[in-house]
Amino acid sequence: MAAYCRVSTDSEDQLESYAAQVAYYTDIIVKNPRWRMVKIYADEGITGTLAKKRKHFLEMIRDCEKGKIDLILTKSVARFARNTVDSLNYVRKLKAMGVGVYFQEQNLDTLKIDNEMVIGFHSVMAQAESENISANVRWGIQQRMRTGTYAFRYNILGYRKGEDGEPTIVPEEAEIIRDIFQRYIMGDTIDQLKEYLQTKSYQTKKGGSIWSKGNIYSILTNERYCGDVIYQKTYVENCLTKKVKRNRGEMTKYLVTNNHPAIIEREVFKMAQAEMARRGGMRKISDKTITEQGKYSGKFALTNLLVCGECGSPYRRRTWVRNGVNRKIWRCMSRVEHGTEYCKKSITLDEEKLQKAICRALKTAVQDRKEVMDLIMSNLSYAVTGENDVLDTYAIERQMETIKGEIDDSIELLEKTEGDKGRIEQMIEQQTNALAALREQVKLVRAKIESNETVHTEIERIKKLLTDEPLCFDIYDDKTVRMLVEYIRVQEDESIVIMLKGGITIEEKVL
């Protein structure tokens, strides 16, 4: 004789029920002189919809196969299984072995009834009950998600449950998170971050010092670090299979902003996502390209920026050894891999000369830092608005400077005129109105840029570099180049065309 009991959750009241069931069946079997107890099989905090997830249930079946059990005592069909297929299959299997199942609530002994329809009916009702409970639970969870009251999950680095029951930041862990985001934005690859974190002996959430690429990726893509949370990224397909699927639009996702204290600024998080998208979307520069850019490389900034003006393929760093001397050069990959068949005119660049040319070009570009910022703003304004009739802010501001000069000249003329001043005053009024209209136009364009957080953040990042850093560009620096340069095109005449963020272009000879 054996008994099987189960509770479906590990809540305190359910565990008390579980203990009561074990004690109850132990007492019944021991008190019956006709029965000899083999064991009480009990699954704690396990759903009944899938038998394969119930360890002790399966152990009981194996003991039946070994001939240790003749009869199984259980409270109800629902306790035995809430899956109709599982219930009937196991009843049939046990019956074939001469093992009966007695369901107390239904007063059914499977060895004494021939009609499976009775057991099938109760099994269907049990499954329906399980599906109904699951639906109600899911609805309750979704309501809490919608209102932002769903429990915070403390399975990520940087947070712990505070004394008030709310999430609180763990300072030493938060520094790790900030370090990861900052280094990634500045150009580190996932592999480089992995090596860096392990070198620093930073601890993972589980307390280990071994970081995986998946671990780092999940940190960089987790919106909880900027204080937001997206609920229902995954969902359970149904209550029977319990298969967890990624939500790709099948279910509603719930975004709750400012849900908890942020470790990083939301703008920093968006910059990381934009950088990730940029790296992931790297493809060939033109239709003529034979060799694609491939994956992003964080070792050298020029690996991701330098392209061939002839075929559009990326340039790659190589080492030439001549007369025992190592020389670092950059060459078109189509030329390297396919010879002159696909790229006839690409040139080989000496690294030192190339870096000096880039420095000269950047030095020229930032001589007037305000002008550089104006150009960046003007080019981005067009990209943001998407309107063909929007004048770029740079051109507008040049026009405004011209009108200001004309107003000054008119005022000077007014002061010198001894006769009728009405005509000059009217002209000054017209000039002033034109200036005000241009100012309003600039204001509208800038407002559109400000409303686009991604563009605004990029502008602020470049502005900080141009205003806070002592940029002399006497020494080549990968970090600065990454921040300022969109791409560098190599021309066949041994010149390079550098496009800065925002669309500014500078041409420089590689001498």
RAUR-V640786 format. One record per residue. RES is the residue in one letter. SS is DSSP state (H for helix, E for strand, - for the rest). PHI is phi in degrees with one decimal (NA if undefined). Layout:
# RAUR-V640786
RES_SS_PHI / RES_SS_PHI
This chain:
# RAUR-V640786
M_-_NA / A_E_-140.1 / A_E_-132.8 / Y_E_-125.2 / C_E_-138.3 / R_E_-158.8 / V_-_-122.8 / S_-_-92.7 / T_-_-134.0 / D_-_-105.1 / S_-_-69.2 / E_H_-59.4 / D_H_-67.4 / Q_H_-69.4 / L_H_-67.3 / E_H_-64.6 / S_H_-62.3 / Y_H_-60.0 / A_H_-63.1 / A_H_-64.6 / Q_H_-62.9 / V_H_-60.4 / A_H_-63.8 / Y_H_-61.0 / Y_H_-71.4 / T_H_-60.6 / D_H_-63.2 / I_H_-60.8 / I_H_-69.0 / V_H_-64.8 / K_H_-75.9 / N_-_-89.7 / P_-_-66.9 / R_-_-82.1 / W_-_-108.2 / R_-_-119.0 / M_-_-74.2 / V_-_-85.9 / K_E_-173.8 / I_E_-98.5 / Y_E_-95.5 / A_E_-141.6 / D_E_-106.4 / E_-_-106.9 / G_-_64.2 / I_-_-122.9 / T_-_-69.0 / G_-_-93.4 / T_-_-74.2 / L_-_-128.5 / A_H_-64.8 / K_H_-65.1 / K_H_-93.4 / R_-_-104.1 / K_H_-58.3 / H_H_-75.3 / F_H_-61.7 / L_H_-66.7 / E_H_-61.5 / M_H_-62.5 / I_H_-61.9 / R_H_-63.5 / D_H_-66.6 / C_H_-64.0 / E_H_-63.3 / K_-_-83.9 / G_-_80.9 / K_-_-82.2 / I_-_-127.8 / D_-_-106.7 / L_E_-144.1 / I_E_-111.5 / L_E_-104.0 / T_E_-145.4 / K_-_-67.0 / S_-_-157.9 / V_H_-59.4 / A_H_-63.9 / R_H_-71.9 / F_H_-69.8 / A_-_-170.0 / R_-_-105.7 / N_-_-109.3 / T_H_-55.8 / V_H_-63.5 / D_H_-58.4 / S_H_-58.2 / L_H_-66.2 / N_H_-61.3 / Y_H_-72.1 / V_H_-62.1 / R_H_-63.5 / K_H_-61.0 / L_H_-67.7 / K_H_-62.9 / A_H_-64.5 / M_-_-88.1 / G_-_82.1 / V_-_-104.9 / G_E_-99.4 / V_E_-123.6 / Y_E_-107.1 / F_E_-96.0 / Q_-_-62.2 / E_-_-61.3 / Q_-_-89.7 / N_-_52.5 / L_E_-119.0 / D_E_-116.4 / T_-_-64.4 / L_-_-82.2 / K_-_-105.4 / I_-_-121.3 / D_-_-100.4 / N_-_-88.5 / E_H_-70.9 / M_H_-59.9 / V_H_-65.3 / I_H_-64.8 / G_H_-60.3 / F_H_-60.1 / H_H_-66.8 / S_H_-67.8 / V_H_-61.9 / M_H_-63.3 / A_H_-65.3 / Q_H_-65.1 / A_H_-61.5 / E_H_-63.2 / S_H_-62.6 / E_H_-64.8 / N_H_-66.3 / I_H_-62.1 / S_H_-60.0 / A_H_-64.5 / N_H_-65.9 / V_H_-62.9 / R_H_-61.9 / W_H_-62.4 / G_H_-62.7 / I_H_-63.6 / Q_H_-63.1 / Q_H_-63.8 / R_H_-68.4 / M_H_-63.4 / R_H_-61.1 / T_H_-92.1 / G_-_76.8 / T_-_-104.0 / Y_-_-68.1 / A_-_-59.8 / F_-_-73.0 / R_-_-93.4 / Y_-_-94.4 / N_-_-98.2 / I_-_-124.1 / L_-_-66.8 / G_-_111.4 / Y_E_-131.5 / R_E_-144.5 / K_E_-78.1 / G_-_-78.3 / E_-_-63.2 / D_-_-86.5 / G_-_85.6 / E_-_-101.4 / P_E_-62.5 / T_E_-131.3 / I_E_-80.4 / V_-_-92.3 / P_H_-52.2 / E_H_-66.9 / E_H_-74.2 / A_H_-61.8 / E_H_-63.1 / I_H_-63.4 / I_H_-60.8 / R_H_-62.1 / D_H_-62.8 / I_H_-61.8 / F_H_-63.4 / Q_H_-63.2 / R_H_-67.2 / Y_H_-66.4 / I_H_-61.6 / M_-_-80.3 / G_-_124.8 / D_-_-62.4 / T_-_-84.0 / I_H_-61.3 / D_H_-62.9 / Q_H_-65.6 / L_H_-63.5 / K_H_-58.6 / E_H_-64.3 / Y_H_-62.5 / L_H_-63.2 / Q_H_-74.1 / T_H_-64.8 / K_-_-78.8 / S_-_59.1 / Y_-_-67.7 / Q_-_-91.2 / T_-_-77.6 / K_-_-59.9 / K_-_-85.0 / G_-_89.4 / G_-_-91.3 / S_-_-109.5 / I_-_-96.3 / W_-_-100.5 / S_-_-101.1 / K_H_-65.2 / G_H_-63.1 / N_H_-61.5 / I_H_-68.5 / Y_H_-60.9 / S_H_-64.8 / I_H_-67.9 / L_H_-66.1 / T_-_-106.9 / N_-_-92.6 / E_H_-66.6 / R_H_-62.7 / Y_H_-70.8 / C_H_-103.7 / G_-_90.7 / D_-_-101.8 / V_E_-149.4 / I_E_-109.2 / Y_E_-90.5 / Q_-_65.0 / K_-_-68.4 / T_E_-127.4 / Y_E_-150.3 / V_E_-86.6 / E_-_-56.4 / N_-_-159.6 / C_-_-74.1 / L_-_-88.5 / T_-_-78.7 / K_-_59.5 / K_-_-73.1 / V_E_-89.4 / K_E_-119.9 / R_E_-69.9 / N_-_-78.7 / R_-_-110.0 / G_-_109.7 / E_-_-68.8 / M_-_-123.4 / T_-_-71.2 / K_-_-99.2 / Y_E_-119.1 / L_E_-98.4 / V_E_-118.4 / T_-_-87.6 / N_-_52.9 / N_-_-75.1 / H_-_-158.1 / P_-_-58.3 / A_-_-89.7 / I_-_-89.2 / I_-_-122.6 / E_-_-68.7 / R_H_-60.3 / E_H_-64.3 / V_H_-64.1 / F_H_-61.2 / K_H_-65.7 / M_H_-63.0 / A_H_-64.4 / Q_H_-67.2 / A_H_-64.4 / E_H_-65.6 / M_H_-64.4 / A_H_-64.9 / R_H_-62.8 / R_H_-66.2 / G_H_-69.3 / G_-_-97.4 / M_-_-65.9 / R_-_-134.5 / K_-_-66.4 / I_-_-75.0 / S_-_-140.8 / D_-_-66.7 / K_-_-79.6 / T_-_-63.3 / I_-_-91.9 / T_-_-97.1 / E_-_-74.3 / Q_-_-64.3 / G_-_73.3 / K_-_-74.2 / Y_-_-65.5 / S_-_-119.4 / G_-_-98.4 / K_-_-71.7 / F_-_-129.7 / A_-_-60.3 / L_H_-66.5 / T_H_-59.7 / N_H_-99.9 / L_H_-116.2 / L_E_-87.6 / V_E_-129.7 / C_E_-81.0 / G_-_-71.1 / E_-_-83.4 / C_-_-115.3 / G_-_84.3 / S_-_-75.5 / P_E_-73.4 / Y_E_-90.8 / R_E_-129.8 / R_E_-78.6 / R_E_-134.0 / T_E_-116.3 / W_E_-103.6 / V_E_-115.4 / R_E_-134.1 / N_-_55.5 / G_-_76.8 / V_E_-108.5 / N_E_-83.5 / R_E_-128.1 / K_E_-87.0 / I_E_-134.2 / W_E_-123.0 / R_E_-134.6 / C_E_-63.9 / M_H_-69.8 / S_H_-63.4 / R_H_-65.8 / V_H_-66.4 / E_H_-82.4 / H_H_-122.6 / G_H_71.5 / T_H_-82.0 / E_H_-61.3 / Y_-_-105.9 / C_-_-142.8 / K_-_-90.8 / K_-_-115.7 / S_-_-67.0 / I_-_-108.8 / T_-_-94.4 / L_E_-111.2 / D_E_-72.3 / E_H_-59.5 / E_H_-62.4 / K_H_-66.1 / L_H_-61.6 / Q_H_-64.6 / K_H_-65.6 / A_H_-64.9 / I_H_-63.4 / C_H_-60.8 / R_H_-63.0 / A_H_-65.1 / L_H_-67.1 / K_H_-62.8 / T_H_-64.8 / A_H_-66.0 / V_-_-101.7 / Q_-_-57.3 / D_-_-109.9 / R_H_-64.4 / K_H_-63.6 / E_H_-62.3 / V_H_-61.5 / M_H_-63.2 / D_H_-61.0 / L_H_-65.6 / I_H_-60.9 / M_H_-61.4 / S_H_-65.3 / N_H_-69.1 / L_H_-70.8 / S_H_-61.0 / Y_H_-64.8 / A_H_-64.2 / V_H_-73.3 / T_H_-74.2 / G_-_66.9 / E_-_-102.3 / N_-_-66.8 / D_-_-89.1 / V_-_-81.1 / L_-_-72.6 / D_-_-70.0 / T_H_-63.6 / Y_H_-61.8 / A_H_-64.6 / I_H_-62.3 / E_H_-68.0 / R_H_-65.0 / Q_H_-65.2 / M_H_-62.8 / E_H_-62.6 / T_H_-63.5 / I_H_-65.1 / K_H_-57.6 / G_H_-63.8 / E_H_-64.9 / I_H_-63.8 / D_H_-59.7 / D_H_-64.3 / S_H_-66.3 / I_H_-63.5 / E_H_-62.5 / L_H_-65.0 / L_H_-62.8 / E_H_-67.7 / K_H_-87.5 / T_-_-75.1 / E_-_-101.1 / G_-_-90.7 / D_-_-66.2 / K_-_-99.8 / G_H_-60.3 / R_H_-62.7 / I_H_-68.0 / E_H_-62.5 / Q_H_-64.2 / M_H_-66.2 / I_H_-62.4 / E_H_-61.8 / Q_H_-62.7 / Q_H_-64.2 / T_H_-64.7 / N_H_-63.7 / A_H_-63.3 / L_H_-63.9 / A_H_-63.5 / A_H_-65.1 / L_H_-66.2 / R_H_-61.1 / E_H_-65.7 / Q_H_-64.2 / V_H_-61.9 / K_H_-59.5 / L_H_-65.0 / V_H_-63.4 / R_H_-65.0 / A_H_-64.4 / K_H_-65.1 / I_H_-66.3 / E_H_-60.4 / S_H_-72.3 / N_-_-93.7 / E_H_-64.0 / T_H_-64.3 / V_H_-65.7 / H_H_-59.2 / T_H_-63.1 / E_H_-64.2 / I_H_-62.1 / E_H_-62.2 / R_H_-64.5 / I_H_-68.4 / K_H_-59.3 / K_H_-61.9 / L_H_-63.8 / L_H_-74.0 / T_H_-102.4 / D_H_-94.9 / E_-_-91.5 / P_-_-78.2 / L_-_-86.4 / C_-_-106.0 / F_-_56.3 / D_-_-79.2 / I_-_-122.1 / Y_-_-64.7 / D_-_-137.6 / D_H_-58.0 / K_H_-59.6 / T_H_-66.0 / V_H_-60.5 / R_H_-59.6 / M_H_-74.2 / L_H_-97.6 / V_E_-101.4 / E_E_-84.9 / Y_E_-162.6 / I_E_-128.6 / R_E_-101.7 / V_E_-92.3 / Q_-_-94.0 / E_-_-71.3 / D_-_-89.2 / E_-_64.5 / S_E_-121.7 / I_E_-122.9 / V_E_-111.6 / I_E_-100.6 / M_E_-103.9 / L_E_-81.7 / K_-_-56.6 / G_-_103.5 / G_-_104.1 / I_-_-71.8 / T_E_-119.8 / I_E_-132.8 / E_E_-107.5 / E_E_-147.0 / K_E_-76.8 / V_-_-93.3 / L_-_-107.7
